[in-house]
């Protein structure tokens, strides 16, 4: 995971996002329960069952954070973008104009079911874009260090796993990437 470069416009909003690394989390297990529904649906259910479980997770999260509900579409195999020197897969996206999150449940090449942790992480990531617009009032939703840290908190809360302190390494273009070896050692 790598951050976006700071924009020329809306720099204040970008820096606010970068520094906002905490979000409140429910004191109860409502998101844990909803995440469990997604996990069960991924093991035993259809795309429709997974979509219903995701919608329940998003409804629960939206209610807790006091933001408008967004809808979800669970799609089949991830889109694959091939370029001259790289290949990328799209795991999910969020459209602020329609309040729709899309997540893909199968890998791009082998068409295998996505691991639950990866799927839930993607759903949390896209929901955090929704929060950026509707809770924090950001003019855009950038991939900043703060954004990734907020996403990680939501994900680990929903999974009931201990959050990791994300360790960052600077890369060219005034960007940052997660240093996974250092992050995994910091447990």
C-alpha angles and dihedrals in degrees: 000000000000130000126240119255113258110267124237090229123048091021092151092056090047092051091047089054091047092054097041099087100152134068129181115258128204115264090218132061099257095120092041090055092048091048089052089056089055092049092051092046090051091053100043110009146078128254087266091055090050091048092051091049091048090049089053091050091050093045090051093046093045091051093050094048094042095235130132114277116257125206128232137217118198109205134189122245120006117254113255121213115198120194132172095271104015147036123208135184124212110226096180146328142203127219110204092192092061101023089233126145118198122197128178119223100196133058117253102239108026094029090224122155111271115247112261093239092053092046094049091045089054092049091050090047093053092044089054088058086055090051091051091061101035106031105026098032096227115169089225136007110241130184097247129156088257091051093053091046092051089049092050092051092052092046096048091046091052091048094042090232124137111265118243123226102242113229116208134210123195117240131185120289097044089288135132135213130198110259098219098187091054092040092053091048092052095069 
